[in-house]
Amino acid sequence: MTRLAHKKGRPTKYRQSLRNNPYWEEVKRKVRIRDGHRCQVCGKTYNLEVHHKVYDIAGYSIVGHELEFLYCLEILCEDCHRMKHGK
């Protein structure tokens, strides 16, 4: 499983690549609607981010194919997302 490092204030190249990306905007829209625009841990409705529960399934990376694997994603607030990644 791939880990994505993120230092506060400096987005990773992966996160930068998602900015203004129409595919990722569609993924975010679908996951936010499905999850009721709420953090799935604490219920916050602001500072929401998409969290990959896993990045690989049976050795296959889902990165770039998230629409096929929406069940592997969830909406979390920024704080809970950081907590999930152990930060």
Buried (B, 14 or more C-beta within 10 A) or exposed (E): EEEEEBEEEEEEEEEEEBEEEEEBEEBBEBBBEEBEEBBBBEEBEEEBBBBBEEBEEEEEEBEEEBBEBBEBBBBBBEBBBBEBEEE
